[in-house]
Amino acid sequence: MKCNCILLSGLLCLLPCAVAWAQQTRLPLHQKKTDKPLLFAALPERFECDAAEISALFSREINERFSTSLSDRLLLEGLVIDKMLDNRGVLSVNIRLQNYDNALFNLTLRLQANNTASIQGRILHPRYGDALMLTKENNTFYLYKRDQRLVMPE
């Protein structure tokens, strides 16, 4: 009898917690979170970039200010804040973009075993809901939009 009484009182204590949890509102599975503004709303979903201008960013020095046009749609005004070459042949450059609310542009150049170079990059800001990803397809560079929460954890 004591065991049943203890079990019943334990269940009664858990009941309000279960009811409160069940009443929490959740977003449907495919609904986007829209609590952050978009930084790159004026840009198209995907656009081509100038490979020579992207490569030139790796030759910039720390604390160097610059202005460059990666395409007819994207002018960057930035400051190189960090540059690092590790022992595996990976060169990483971090740039603050003043004309995009100090968003971070991270570029990485990896030297491959077959003497080719792989370049990747992304532009993001933690207060905005979108990001730009740099990819190379068929020897052409593209920037395309991504949902920021898929690129950077909160």
SULTAWO-V369559 format. One record per helix or strand of 2 or more residues. SS is the DSSP state (2 for helix, 1 for strand). FROM is the first residue (numbers start at 0). LEN is the number of residues. If there is no record, write none. Layout:
SS_FROM_LEN ; SS_FROM_LEN
//
This chain:
2_1_21 ; 1_45_4 ; 2_50_7 ; 1_64_7 ; 1_73_12 ; 1_89_8 ; 2_97_3 ; 1_102_9 ; 1_116_8 ; 1_129_8 ; 1_139_8 ; 2_147_4
//
